[in-house]
Amino acid sequence: MIAAIRPTERKDLPALANFLVRVYKFDSTGHHADTKLLEWKYLCPRPSWKGSRSYVLEKDGRIVAHCGVCPVTFQLPSGDALESITMTDWAADSSIPGVGVMLYRKLMAMAPTSFVIGGAPVTRQIVPRIGFRQVGEAATYSAWLRPWREFLVRPLVGRSFARLLHGWTHPVRIREELSRPWVYTRVTEFDDSLQPILNHAKRSWTTCQRTLADLNYLLKCPHLEMMGFLLQRQSEIAGYFLVGKSEWEARLLDIFIDSEDVNDWKSAYGAVTKAIQRDPEVCRIRVQATLPILRQALISNGYWCQCREPLFIYDPSRALERAFPVAFQLFDGDAGY
């Protein structure tokens, strides 16, 4: 008999880690099976969600399905806010058909809307059947900083030489004329000095709302070496960015500036590139962009499109009918960690 859906508790984390390793065939020593990461993702308090953000189905006392929740609040150009979620670590025991979809459907009911960025091939096949529709795509951009070092530190595979050649022929551009007006300052924690930007900035596009608690939560990610920065222009705080470093790669998990001018975004990405380049271990930068203005700014700084993934939305009331495109970033899910 299959038990009811219940929230994951701290005592469940070792069993959950083992379940994810078995279903996804992860390396048992890898970070995906790290209970500290699972605890941060699903149990560390976030003001936008009460209680656990992880749910399981059990049969005879063992986990047969799991799904995590990443909460997002859409800030529409009208000023309205709409709650949404995306699912993470969705896994089910293949010997019990249907339990994964049953759990997924239950969690979809917890918010007015849901979204999926990319996902495994099986996910992309299933979500249109349960009410999702494709509304666009998310592009992943990368910038080469040290292709030769990446070639040396990563295990040699068939693609290694192709990557090295691509890195040599697509060098990142450090455009001083773009980044010069912008000053970045590293911080260990974001404080109230950033609050005016978070509270009052408005966009002609939909954004994913951020709070100080959200940003400081991200800084606590145990898998990555986290770095937070304030961006200043003419001695005034104009935005921020957060970077996570994993061995040879840096990931721009979140960036925001108080501007809709593409030239300002070019300058901001230029400042990001300069800040990350100072770390001699970083070989490449990865960032997600879903807006044309941000893609243009990245390309101007020498970033290249690594891949494109479909973007699906579940919106039964059509509340997001005119909300797209949405400025999703790596923080809006778990693709960055």
BELJO-V377631 format. One record per residue. N is the residue number from 1. RES is the residue in one small letter. SS is DSSP state (alpha for helix, beta for strand, coil for the rest). PSI is psi in whole degrees, -180 to 180 (none if undefined). OMEGA is omega as a letter, one per 30 degrees, with the letter a starting at -180 (NA if undefined). Layout:
n:N res:RES ss:SS psi:PSI omega:OMEGA
n:N res:RES ss:SS psi:PSI omega:OMEGA
This chain:
n:1 res:m ss:coil psi:135 omega:a
n:2 res:i ss:beta psi:128 omega:a
n:3 res:a ss:coil psi:169 omega:l
n:4 res:a ss:coil psi:161 omega:l
n:5 res:i ss:coil psi:137 omega:l
n:6 res:r ss:beta psi:154 omega:l
n:7 res:p ss:beta psi:146 omega:l
n:8 res:t ss:coil psi:139 omega:l
n:9 res:e ss:coil psi:168 omega:a
n:10 res:r ss:alpha psi:-38 omega:a
n:11 res:k ss:alpha psi:-17 omega:a
n:12 res:d ss:alpha psi:-12 omega:a
n:13 res:l ss:alpha psi:-43 omega:l
n:14 res:p ss:alpha psi:-42 omega:l
n:15 res:a ss:alpha psi:-38 omega:l
n:16 res:l ss:alpha psi:-43 omega:l
n:17 res:a ss:alpha psi:-45 omega:l
n:18 res:n ss:alpha psi:-38 omega:l
n:19 res:f ss:alpha psi:-46 omega:a
n:20 res:l ss:alpha psi:-39 omega:l
n:21 res:v ss:alpha psi:-43 omega:a
n:22 res:r ss:alpha psi:-46 omega:a
n:23 res:v ss:alpha psi:-46 omega:a
n:24 res:y ss:alpha psi:-9 omega:a
n:25 res:k ss:coil psi:40 omega:l
n:26 res:f ss:coil psi:159 omega:l
n:27 res:d ss:coil psi:125 omega:a
n:28 res:s ss:coil psi:-18 omega:l
n:29 res:t ss:coil psi:-2 omega:a
n:30 res:g ss:coil psi:171 omega:a
n:31 res:h ss:alpha psi:-24 omega:a
n:32 res:h ss:alpha psi:-26 omega:a
n:33 res:a ss:alpha psi:8 omega:a
n:34 res:d ss:coil psi:118 omega:a
n:35 res:t ss:alpha psi:-25 omega:l
n:36 res:k ss:alpha psi:-40 omega:l
n:37 res:l ss:alpha psi:-44 omega:l
n:38 res:l ss:alpha psi:-38 omega:l
n:39 res:e ss:alpha psi:-43 omega:l
n:40 res:w ss:alpha psi:-45 omega:a
n:41 res:k ss:alpha psi:-38 omega:a
n:42 res:y ss:alpha psi:-19 omega:a
n:43 res:l ss:coil psi:-22 omega:l
n:44 res:c ss:coil psi:127 omega:a
n:45 res:p ss:coil psi:139 omega:l
n:46 res:r ss:beta psi:132 omega:a
n:47 res:p ss:coil psi:-21 omega:a
n:48 res:s ss:coil psi:-2 omega:a
n:49 res:w ss:beta psi:130 omega:l
n:50 res:k ss:coil psi:129 omega:l
n:51 res:g ss:coil psi:-160 omega:a
n:52 res:s ss:coil psi:146 omega:l
n:53 res:r ss:coil psi:24 omega:l
n:54 res:s ss:beta psi:139 omega:a
n:55 res:y ss:beta psi:144 omega:a
n:56 res:v ss:beta psi:155 omega:l
n:57 res:l ss:beta psi:139 omega:a
n:58 res:e ss:beta psi:153 omega:l
n:59 res:k ss:beta psi:123 omega:a
n:60 res:d ss:coil psi:38 omega:l
n:61 res:g ss:coil psi:4 omega:l
n:62 res:r ss:beta psi:151 omega:a
n:63 res:i ss:beta psi:130 omega:l
n:64 res:v ss:beta psi:-11 omega:l
n:65 res:a ss:beta psi:148 omega:l
n:66 res:h ss:beta psi:148 omega:l
n:67 res:c ss:beta psi:133 omega:l
n:68 res:g ss:beta psi:162 omega:a
n:69 res:v ss:beta psi:133 omega:l
n:70 res:c ss:beta psi:110 omega:a
n:71 res:p ss:beta psi:142 omega:l
n:72 res:v ss:beta psi:141 omega:l
n:73 res:t ss:beta psi:118 omega:l
n:74 res:f ss:beta psi:130 omega:l
n:75 res:q ss:beta psi:106 omega:a
n:76 res:l ss:coil psi:156 omega:l
n:77 res:p ss:coil psi:-27 omega:l
n:78 res:s ss:coil psi:-13 omega:a
n:79 res:g ss:coil psi:-12 omega:l
n:80 res:d ss:coil psi:153 omega:l
n:81 res:a ss:beta psi:144 omega:a
n:82 res:l ss:beta psi:129 omega:a
n:83 res:e ss:beta psi:145 omega:l
n:84 res:s ss:beta psi:167 omega:l
n:85 res:i ss:beta psi:157 omega:l
n:86 res:t ss:beta psi:149 omega:a
n:87 res:m ss:beta psi:144 omega:a
n:88 res:t ss:beta psi:155 omega:l
n:89 res:d ss:beta psi:44 omega:l
n:90 res:w ss:beta psi:120 omega:a
n:91 res:a ss:beta psi:148 omega:l
n:92 res:a ss:beta psi:151 omega:l
n:93 res:d ss:coil psi:120 omega:a
n:94 res:s ss:coil psi:-17 omega:a
n:95 res:s ss:coil psi:-7 omega:a
n:96 res:i ss:coil psi:86 omega:a
n:97 res:p ss:coil psi:140 omega:l
n:98 res:g ss:coil psi:-14 omega:a
n:99 res:v ss:alpha psi:-34 omega:l
n:100 res:g ss:alpha psi:-44 omega:l
n:101 res:v ss:alpha psi:-38 omega:l
n:102 res:m ss:alpha psi:-45 omega:l
n:103 res:l ss:alpha psi:-43 omega:a
n:104 res:y ss:alpha psi:-45 omega:l
n:105 res:r ss:alpha psi:-40 omega:l
n:106 res:k ss:alpha psi:-42 omega:a
n:107 res:l ss:alpha psi:-31 omega:l
n:108 res:m ss:alpha psi:-30 omega:a
n:109 res:a ss:coil psi:-5 omega:a
n:110 res:m ss:coil psi:-9 omega:l
n:111 res:a ss:coil psi:157 omega:a
n:112 res:p ss:coil psi:-30 omega:a
n:113 res:t ss:beta psi:159 omega:l
n:114 res:s ss:beta psi:157 omega:l
n:115 res:f ss:beta psi:158 omega:l
n:116 res:v ss:beta psi:128 omega:l
n:117 res:i ss:beta psi:113 omega:l
n:118 res:g ss:coil psi:-114 omega:a
n:119 res:g ss:coil psi:164 omega:l
n:120 res:a ss:coil psi:159 omega:l
n:121 res:p ss:alpha psi:-41 omega:a
n:122 res:v ss:alpha psi:-35 omega:l
n:123 res:t ss:alpha psi:-43 omega:a
n:124 res:r ss:alpha psi:-28 omega:l
n:125 res:q ss:alpha psi:-36 omega:a
n:126 res:i ss:alpha psi:-44 omega:a
n:127 res:v ss:alpha psi:-35 omega:l
n:128 res:p ss:alpha psi:-26 omega:a
n:129 res:r ss:alpha psi:-17 omega:a
n:130 res:i ss:alpha psi:22 omega:l
n:131 res:g ss:coil psi:-3 omega:l
n:132 res:f ss:coil psi:151 omega:l
n:133 res:r ss:beta psi:147 omega:a
n:134 res:q ss:beta psi:133 omega:a
n:135 res:v ss:beta psi:4 omega:a
n:136 res:g ss:beta psi:-155 omega:a
n:137 res:e ss:beta psi:156 omega:l
n:138 res:a ss:beta psi:131 omega:a
n:139 res:a ss:beta psi:137 omega:l
n:140 res:t ss:beta psi:125 omega:l
n:141 res:y ss:beta psi:148 omega:l
n:142 res:s ss:beta psi:157 omega:l
n:143 res:a ss:beta psi:130 omega:l
n:144 res:w ss:beta psi:130 omega:l
n:145 res:l ss:coil psi:-47 omega:a
n:146 res:r ss:coil psi:74 omega:a
n:147 res:p ss:alpha psi:-35 omega:a
n:148 res:w ss:alpha psi:-42 omega:l
n:149 res:r ss:alpha psi:-40 omega:l
n:150 res:e ss:alpha psi:-40 omega:l
n:151 res:f ss:alpha psi:-38 omega:a
n:152 res:l ss:alpha psi:-36 omega:a
n:153 res:v ss:alpha psi:-20 omega:a
n:154 res:r ss:coil psi:150 omega:l
n:155 res:p ss:coil psi:141 omega:a
n:156 res:l ss:coil psi:122 omega:l
n:157 res:v ss:coil psi:-180 omega:a
n:158 res:g ss:coil psi:-30 omega:a
n:159 res:r ss:coil psi:-5 omega:a
n:160 res:s ss:alpha psi:-45 omega:a
n:161 res:f ss:alpha psi:-35 omega:l
n:162 res:a ss:alpha psi:-40 omega:l
n:163 res:r ss:alpha psi:-44 omega:a
n:164 res:l ss:alpha psi:-45 omega:l
n:165 res:l ss:alpha psi:-42 omega:l
n:166 res:h ss:alpha psi:-40 omega:l
n:167 res:g ss:alpha psi:-40 omega:l
n:168 res:w ss:alpha psi:-32 omega:a
n:169 res:t ss:alpha psi:-5 omega:l
n:170 res:h ss:coil psi:62 omega:a
n:171 res:p ss:beta psi:146 omega:l
n:172 res:v ss:coil psi:151 omega:l
n:173 res:r ss:coil psi:120 omega:l
n:174 res:i ss:coil psi:96 omega:a
n:175 res:r ss:coil psi:96 omega:a
n:176 res:e ss:alpha psi:-34 omega:a
n:177 res:e ss:alpha psi:-22 omega:l
n:178 res:l ss:alpha psi:-45 omega:a
n:179 res:s ss:alpha psi:-13 omega:a
n:180 res:r ss:coil psi:-42 omega:a
n:181 res:p ss:coil psi:-11 omega:a
n:182 res:w ss:beta psi:135 omega:l
n:183 res:v ss:beta psi:133 omega:l
n:184 res:y ss:beta psi:142 omega:a
n:185 res:t ss:beta psi:125 omega:a
n:186 res:r ss:beta psi:141 omega:l
n:187 res:v ss:beta psi:150 omega:l
n:188 res:t ss:coil psi:-17 omega:l
n:189 res:e ss:coil psi:143 omega:l
n:190 res:f ss:coil psi:137 omega:a
n:191 res:d ss:coil psi:-169 omega:a
n:192 res:d ss:alpha psi:-13 omega:l
n:193 res:s ss:alpha psi:-21 omega:l
n:194 res:l ss:alpha psi:-11 omega:a
n:195 res:q ss:alpha psi:-42 omega:l
n:196 res:p ss:alpha psi:-37 omega:l
n:197 res:i ss:alpha psi:-44 omega:a
n:198 res:l ss:alpha psi:-34 omega:a
n:199 res:n ss:alpha psi:-38 omega:a
n:200 res:h ss:alpha psi:-12 omega:a
n:201 res:a ss:coil psi:133 omega:l
n:202 res:k ss:coil psi:153 omega:a
n:203 res:r ss:coil psi:155 omega:l
n:204 res:s ss:coil psi:2 omega:l
n:205 res:w ss:coil psi:165 omega:a
n:206 res:t ss:beta psi:134 omega:l
n:207 res:t ss:beta psi:167 omega:l
n:208 res:c ss:beta psi:117 omega:a
n:209 res:q ss:coil psi:141 omega:l
n:210 res:r ss:coil psi:147 omega:l
n:211 res:t ss:coil psi:166 omega:l
n:212 res:l ss:alpha psi:-38 omega:l
n:213 res:a ss:alpha psi:-38 omega:l
n:214 res:d ss:alpha psi:-48 omega:a
n:215 res:l ss:alpha psi:-42 omega:a
n:216 res:n ss:alpha psi:-28 omega:l
n:217 res:y ss:alpha psi:-46 omega:a
n:218 res:l ss:alpha psi:-36 omega:l
n:219 res:l ss:coil psi:-17 omega:a
n:220 res:k ss:coil psi:5 omega:a
n:221 res:c ss:coil psi:122 omega:a
n:222 res:p ss:coil psi:-16 omega:a
n:223 res:h ss:coil psi:-32 omega:a
n:224 res:l ss:coil psi:155 omega:l
n:225 res:e ss:beta psi:105 omega:a
n:226 res:m ss:beta psi:141 omega:l
n:227 res:m ss:beta psi:126 omega:l
n:228 res:g ss:beta psi:144 omega:a
n:229 res:f ss:beta psi:143 omega:l
n:230 res:l ss:beta psi:142 omega:l
n:231 res:l ss:beta psi:129 omega:l
n:232 res:q ss:beta psi:144 omega:l
n:233 res:r ss:beta psi:123 omega:a
n:234 res:q ss:coil psi:45 omega:l
n:235 res:s ss:coil psi:8 omega:l
n:236 res:e ss:beta psi:142 omega:l
n:237 res:i ss:beta psi:125 omega:a
n:238 res:a ss:beta psi:-5 omega:a
n:239 res:g ss:beta psi:-164 omega:a
n:240 res:y ss:beta psi:167 omega:l
n:241 res:f ss:beta psi:154 omega:l
n:242 res:l ss:beta psi:134 omega:a
n:243 res:v ss:beta psi:137 omega:l
n:244 res:g ss:beta psi:133 omega:a
n:245 res:k ss:beta psi:129 omega:l
n:246 res:s ss:beta psi:102 omega:a
n:247 res:e ss:coil psi:-109 omega:a
n:248 res:w ss:coil psi:-8 omega:a
n:249 res:e ss:beta psi:140 omega:l
n:250 res:a ss:beta psi:141 omega:a
n:251 res:r ss:beta psi:123 omega:l
n:252 res:l ss:beta psi:98 omega:a
n:253 res:l ss:beta psi:-30 omega:a
n:254 res:d ss:beta psi:139 omega:l
n:255 res:i ss:beta psi:143 omega:l
n:256 res:f ss:beta psi:134 omega:l
n:257 res:i ss:beta psi:154 omega:a
n:258 res:d ss:coil psi:68 omega:a
n:259 res:s ss:coil psi:151 omega:l
n:260 res:e ss:coil psi:10 omega:a
n:261 res:d ss:coil psi:124 omega:a
n:262 res:v ss:alpha psi:-31 omega:l
n:263 res:n ss:alpha psi:-35 omega:l
n:264 res:d ss:alpha psi:-39 omega:l
n:265 res:w ss:alpha psi:-36 omega:l
n:266 res:k ss:alpha psi:-44 omega:a
n:267 res:s ss:alpha psi:-40 omega:a
n:268 res:a ss:alpha psi:-45 omega:l
n:269 res:y ss:alpha psi:-33 omega:l
n:270 res:g ss:alpha psi:-41 omega:l
n:271 res:a ss:alpha psi:-40 omega:l
n:272 res:v ss:alpha psi:-47 omega:a
n:273 res:t ss:alpha psi:-43 omega:l
n:274 res:k ss:alpha psi:-42 omega:a
n:275 res:a ss:alpha psi:-43 omega:a
n:276 res:i ss:alpha psi:-35 omega:a
n:277 res:q ss:alpha psi:-20 omega:a
n:278 res:r ss:coil psi:-21 omega:l
n:279 res:d ss:coil psi:114 omega:a
n:280 res:p ss:coil psi:-12 omega:a
n:281 res:e ss:coil psi:-18 omega:a
n:282 res:v ss:coil psi:126 omega:a
n:283 res:c ss:coil psi:-27 omega:a
n:284 res:r ss:beta psi:152 omega:l
n:285 res:i ss:beta psi:139 omega:l
n:286 res:r ss:beta psi:139 omega:a
n:287 res:v ss:beta psi:150 omega:l
n:288 res:q ss:beta psi:141 omega:l
n:289 res:a ss:beta psi:134 omega:l
n:290 res:t ss:coil psi:0 omega:a
n:291 res:l ss:coil psi:140 omega:l
n:292 res:p ss:alpha psi:-39 omega:a
n:293 res:i ss:alpha psi:-36 omega:a
n:294 res:l ss:alpha psi:-36 omega:l
n:295 res:r ss:alpha psi:-41 omega:l
n:296 res:q ss:alpha psi:-42 omega:a
n:297 res:a ss:alpha psi:-39 omega:l
n:298 res:l ss:alpha psi:-46 omega:l
n:299 res:i ss:alpha psi:-38 omega:l
n:300 res:s ss:alpha psi:-27 omega:l
n:301 res:n ss:coil psi:10 omega:l
n:302 res:g ss:coil psi:12 omega:l
n:303 res:y ss:coil psi:149 omega:a
n:304 res:w ss:beta psi:151 omega:a
n:305 res:c ss:beta psi:116 omega:a
n:306 res:q ss:beta psi:-39 omega:l
n:307 res:c ss:beta psi:163 omega:l
n:308 res:r ss:beta psi:139 omega:a
n:309 res:e ss:beta psi:148 omega:l
n:310 res:p ss:beta psi:150 omega:l
n:311 res:l ss:beta psi:119 omega:a
n:312 res:f ss:beta psi:148 omega:l
n:313 res:i ss:beta psi:140 omega:l
n:314 res:y ss:beta psi:113 omega:a
n:315 res:d ss:coil psi:73 omega:a
n:316 res:p ss:coil psi:-29 omega:a
n:317 res:s ss:coil psi:0 omega:a
n:318 res:r ss:coil psi:32 omega:l
n:319 res:a ss:coil psi:-23 omega:a
n:320 res:l ss:coil psi:21 omega:a
n:321 res:e ss:coil psi:-41 omega:a
n:322 res:r ss:coil psi:22 omega:a
n:323 res:a ss:coil psi:-17 omega:a
n:324 res:f ss:coil psi:149 omega:g
n:325 res:p ss:coil psi:155 omega:l
n:326 res:v ss:beta psi:140 omega:a
n:327 res:a ss:beta psi:76 omega:l
n:328 res:f ss:coil psi:149 omega:l
n:329 res:q ss:coil psi:177 omega:a
n:330 res:l ss:coil psi:-25 omega:l
n:331 res:f ss:coil psi:-24 omega:a
n:332 res:d ss:coil psi:61 omega:a
n:333 res:g ss:coil psi:-159 omega:l
n:334 res:d ss:coil psi:20 omega:a
n:335 res:a ss:coil psi:-17 omega:a
n:336 res:g ss:coil psi:-11 omega:a
n:337 res:y ss:coil psi:none omega:NA
